[in-house]
Amino acid sequence: MAGGTMRGALEWAGLAVVLGWAGFALAGLWAGPPGASAAGVAVAALVPAWRGNVVVAGAMALLSPLGVMLPALALRHVAAAWGLPVVPFATAELLIFLAAYGIFLASAMGLVPVDLYRLGYAPVPVAAMVLAVCGYGAWSGAVFLPLVAVAGQALWVAGLGSSNWFDHVLHALLVPVVVVALIARAV
């Protein structure tokens, strides 16, 4: 499979996972994990068939590049709903992420004098960041973030997707997701 075809297939698979998770979450409002999973699988299965549909194509245009993080979070949520042992993120972790990602976005928009996004193009800074995330995972006992960091690095090195590692492991939708998670914990 050619690089562009593989890259496109990975993006569409990621979109199928994310939209399947949305179907799972919505069906979960009135059905248990088996029914919600069936709905999620049905939605995910429709994505390849409806690629030309304006709604599905619009979702791809809106969410692309999907990277690793959003599909991984979706699968993590489904696993937790099925009762698999998923270590939740601590409130402090979410607050630190939100502050750090806010600074990162500000630097990418030129609001601060350092462009942190540029580090995602260079092998040495990327390797250092992946090692730092893996070190944090070893220290905290959590494996989710190191797996996402390493999977993102593997796709980045293989040239599948964006030429910037950050596009593989971060997504702008993480900000509202984290804010909603923090609000839900506060109430």
Disulfide bonds with the S-S distance in Angstrom:
none
